[in-house]
Every structure is written in C-alpha cells, then in structure tokens.
C-alpha cells in the first residue's frame, strides 16, 4: 500500500496562507533541527501491518482506552496516564504537558516530536530528556521525517497511513469544541480543528487502510 503525499502540499500552502506561516521559516527550522544530535532512522517496521488506536484531546471522561497498540496525540497523554495506561507512542509538538511526556518517555513510551518554526527552543531543551524515536518537520530534510499533517491528531493518522498500518481507530476527535486535554491554549484552535477534520476526510480518499472514527 502506497500513500502518496502529492495532494498534501496544496493543503500545506493553504494552511500557511490562513495562519500566516512562512514556508521559508519552516524550511529553515527543518535545517536547524537537522543539526541536533539526532540520527534519523526508519521506524516503519514498528508500524507496518499493525492495528492502532489514535487518541485525541477531545476524549470524554467515560471513554475507555486499550492498554496496547495505543497512540496519543499530545495532550491526550494526560487522559491515558489518568487511566494508568502508558501509551506505546506519543505524537507531540511539545505544546502539551511536557512533564507528562518526559515521564512517559522514561517509562516505556516512544515519542515522535514535530519541530516547527515556533517550538525550536523546546525541541532543543527537551530532546535529550525525551529521546525521541523520530523528529518530524513541516518540510522534509536529511535528518527529519515528514508525513504531512497539521495538528498532532491528523499528523498521527497520516503517519500511520504512510508507515503501512493495517487499520486505525480514532477516539476523542471532536472537531466542534476544544477538548479537555488540549495543552497550550490557542485562540485559533477551533480553526485548527476544522483543518484536522478536513485533512482526515481527505486521507480517507487516498488510502485503502481501514479507518474508523468513534
């Protein structure tokens, strides 16, 4: 199964325009991150053919989570830890609860950090503590990966599709209101959630992987 990203770059251009992101700045961020003491390695073998549950920050109090094959998007880590579950993977651009991420990374979770123009200081500060399995950037570089995506949730999905997962179930993806477990507040968060919805819908058109949303 091949997941082509050609369609994604038009989305990225629209996002850059709407949120006034600079492509030049993001490409520079990718080059800067490439100079960190981090060696790029393939993680595809850890995903291919597997079934995952991806959890977003809109998870309700009553929602149950599996104890295995679990990926959490940033702030949703807290929901997982409150249920005494250490997720297999954490996807974060470090605007969530960083002490939670550091603790989980030291207790069994694998972390994928997304670096961009606004969080380079945090990436530099916390990478040695977190020891990420992978660093992604908005645009590809020699030492970073890029699977597309805008929010940690839809980025998690695009990663799973790109790495050949068999199926993904999305939990806690509420596109109409800001979730309880959302980390750092953004006044444009609802706009970002609408983009997440649009990206997820578009992903369904470009993959044969089984995808369900609950």
C-alpha positions in Angstrom: 0.0 0.0 0.0 1.5 3.3 -1.1 0.3 6.6 0.4 1.3 9.4 -2.0 1.6 12.9 -0.5 1.3 14.9 -3.7 -2.2 16.1 -2.6 -0.9 17.3 0.8 1.3 20.2 -0.4 -1.7 22.2 -1.6 -3.2 21.8 1.8 0.0 22.9 3.4 0.1 26.0 1.2 -3.5 26.9 2.3 -2.6 26.4 5.9 0.5 28.7 5.5 -1.7 31.3 4.0 -4.6 31.1 6.5 -2.3 31.1 9.6 0.4 33.3 8.1 3.1 30.6 8.4 6.3 31.2 6.4 7.5 28.3 4.2 11.0 29.8 4.4 10.9 29.8 8.1 9.7 26.2 8.3 12.3 25.0 5.9 14.9 26.8 8.0 13.5 25.1 11.1 14.0 21.7 9.4 17.6 22.5 8.6 18.3 23.7 12.2 16.7 20.6 13.7 18.9 18.5 11.4 21.9 19.9 13.2 20.8 18.5 16.6 22.5 15.4 18.0 19.9 13.1 16.5 20.3 10.4 13.9 17.4 9.7 11.6 16.3 6.0 11.5 13.4 4.2 10.0 10.5 3.3 12.3 8.3 1.7 9.6 8.9 -1.8 10.9 7.3 -0.7 14.2 4.0 0.2 12.3 3.6 -1.8 9.2 0.7 -4.2 9.2 -0.5 -3.2 12.7 -3.8 -2.0 14.1 -3.6 1.1 16.2 -6.0 3.3 18.2 -5.1 7.1 18.0 -6.5 9.2 20.8 -7.2 12.9 20.6 -7.7 15.6 23.2 -11.5 15.5 22.9 -11.8 12.3 24.8 -14.7 12.1 27.2 -14.4 11.2 30.9 -16.2 7.9 30.3 -14.2 6.8 27.3 -12.2 3.6 27.8 -8.8 3.1 26.2 -7.0 0.0 25.2 -3.8 -0.8 27.1 -2.0 -1.9 23.9 -1.4 -0.5 20.4 -2.2 3.0 21.6 -1.0 6.3 20.1 -1.8 9.5 21.9 -1.8 13.0 20.3 0.0 15.4 22.6 -2.4 16.5 25.4 -4.3 13.2 25.2 -1.4 11.6 27.0 -2.8 13.0 30.3 -6.1 11.2 29.7 -4.1 8.0 29.1 -2.0 8.4 32.3 -5.1 9.2 34.3 -6.3 5.7 33.3 -2.9 4.3 34.4 -2.1 3.4 30.8 1.3 4.2 29.3 0.8 4.5 25.6 3.1 2.9 23.1 3.5 6.2 21.1 3.2 9.9 21.8 3.0 12.4 18.9 3.7 15.9 20.1 4.9 19.3 19.0 5.6 20.0 22.7 2.7 22.4 23.4 1.0 19.9 25.7 2.0 18.8 29.2 5.7 18.4 28.8 6.4 16.8 32.3 3.9 14.1 31.3 5.8 13.5 28.1 9.2 13.3 29.8 7.8 10.9 32.4 6.1 8.7 29.9 9.2 8.6 27.7 11.2 7.4 30.6 8.7 4.7 31.5 8.1 3.0 28.2 6.5 5.3 25.7 8.1 6.1 22.3 7.9 9.7 21.3 7.8 11.4 17.9 8.4 15.2 18.2 7.2 17.5 15.5 9.5 20.5 15.2 8.4 23.8 13.6 9.3 27.4 13.5 7.6 28.2 16.8 8.9 25.4 19.0 12.6 25.0 18.2 13.7 26.2 21.7 11.5 23.5 23.3 12.8 20.8 20.9 16.4 21.7 21.8 15.7 21.9 25.5 13.8 18.7 25.9 15.1 16.3 23.2 17.8 14.9 25.4 15.3 14.1 28.2 12.7 12.7 25.9 15.0 10.9 23.4 12.5 10.8 20.6 12.4 7.9 18.2 11.8 10.3 15.4 11.6 14.0 14.7 9.3 15.3 12.0 9.2 18.7 10.3 6.7 20.5 8.1 9.0 20.0 5.1 11.4 17.1 4.6 15.1 17.3 5.5 18.1 15.0 5.7 17.6 14.2 9.4 13.9 14.5 9.8 10.8 12.7 8.6 7.7 14.3 7.0 4.4 12.6 6.6 2.2 15.7 6.3 -0.5 16.8 8.8 -1.3 19.9 10.7 -2.5 19.1 14.2 -0.9 16.3 16.3 -4.1 14.2 15.7 -4.3 14.3 11.9 -0.5 14.1 11.8 -0.7 10.8 13.7 -3.1 9.5 11.2 -1.0 10.5 8.2 2.0 8.8 9.9 0.1 5.6 10.4 -1.0 5.5 6.8 2.4 6.4 5.4 4.1 3.7 7.5 1.7 1.0 6.3 -0.6 0.3 9.3 -3.4 -2.2 8.7 -6.1 -0.1 10.5 -6.6 2.9 12.7 -9.4 3.8 15.0 -9.7 7.5 16.1 -11.0 8.2 19.6 -11.6 11.6 21.1 -11.6 13.6 17.9 -14.1 16.3 18.5 -13.9 19.0 15.7 -16.5 21.3 17.2 -15.1 22.2 20.6 -11.8 22.4 22.3 -11.1 19.2 24.2 -10.5 19.0 28.0 -7.0 17.6 27.4 -5.8 20.2 25.0 -2.5 21.6 26.1 -1.3 25.1 25.4 -4.3 27.4 24.6 -4.5 28.8 21.1 -7.2 31.4 20.2 -7.4 29.8 16.7 -7.7 26.2 18.0 -11.2 25.8 16.5 -9.9 26.8 13.1 -7.2 24.1 13.5 -9.8 21.5 14.5 -11.7 22.2 11.3 -8.5 21.7 9.4 -8.0 18.4 11.2 -11.5 17.3 10.1 -10.8 18.3 6.5 -7.4 16.5 6.5 -8.8 13.3 8.0 -11.6 13.3 5.4 -9.1 13.8 2.6 -6.9 11.0 3.9 -9.9 8.6 3.6 -9.9 9.3 -0.2 -6.2 8.5 -0.6 -5.9 5.2 1.3 -7.3 1.7 1.4 -6.4 1.3 5.1 -9.3 0.7 7.3 -10.2 3.9 9.2 -12.9 4.3 11.8 -13.9 7.3 14.0 -15.7 6.9 17.3 
